[in-house]
Amino acid sequence: FHNDANCFALSEATDGAAKDASIVFGVILGTGCGSGVVVDKKVLEGANSIAGEWGHNSLPWPKDDERPGPECYCGLTGCIETFLSGQGITRDHTKATGQQLKAEELNDRIAANDPDAIATIARYEERLARALSAIINVIDPDIIVLGGGLSNIKRLYETVTPLLSRFAMSETLTTKIVKNKHGDSSGVRGAAWLWPLNELGQ
């Protein structure tokens, strides 16, 4: 059994935005923060079948005003998902401004250079950089592919990469952060790529 994030990562690693990469980390930034790892076109499952469960780790290097963090449905507080999901960015914007906006509305405000929205996305980008840097420090992927509704915020691909060097333990960083190629179809496509392997018992 593979979750939608694993299927997303496999789709993008096979013939999507990461088709030429050896190690791929795929992230869905949407209702939650699902993720998957693909190595040489194969999904990494792990001994407990939880490889890639990035969203339910603590937000790395938390600041004083981020502790203990929002409550997560998993029973803990301060999980990456509580900060970087669609609900997470909405919560953060509401906390800072009193305005309750959905992620799509925030995107429109960002495009219009609304100062409150710009401040919110700047906090989001720095947190995303911290969270992805922790992954780079562990598995050192060639490429990170973003999916989900928040992947449509164009400035993420310009602003997050320069922030990685603050946290990743490498003097030179070549890991790319890119938008998915297949959009909402990627999960289904990844499942289809898995089917022949399952039929062969691989």
Disulfide bonds with the S-S distance in Angstrom:
none
